[in-house]
């Protein structure tokens, strides 16, 4: 099976993430999209990051019964900070029957050369890039690259967290089940 790996902090997961994952899952490039919840991104500070198990729970709530999507805690068991090449190597060894691709925005792709073992990632794994405004991909960097024109929403997890802290609504920014759980558990207050 072809699996698209969508890496992120998902702090919290929001409608924009789900639209991109659904768009990729609707292509013939992958049969399933796995949301890989990263406990700690090496390029982002850990402060303000909700516990990884709570973020995983929110991803599962967001996905619901959509069998094209899956939440993955694979990076919870790997050394920290999380490096994509380590996760890809682990998954490729554990699931030799699957072929893995990486899903990322064009903004992230522009930083790919700075990643640990970026040359191996680009050599061994297809990369599915969705365009983001202001970040045009002009060079494939030698990667097995597919550019997707996914529908985008200008939503950020930071904006959602700020709304929560300010007592403002997050309705329509996140699925209802996610909003209800955030409110019930008092996350991001």
ABEGO torsion letter per residue (X at the ends): XBBBBBBEAGOBBBAAAAAAAAAAAABAABABBBBBBBABBAABBABGBBBAAAAAAAAAAAAEABAABBBBAAAAABBOBBBAAAAAAAAAAABAABBBBBBBBAAAAAAAAABBGAAAAAAABBBBBBBBBGBBBABAGGBBBBBBBBBBBBBBAAAAAAAAAAGBBABGABBAAAAAAAAAAGBGX
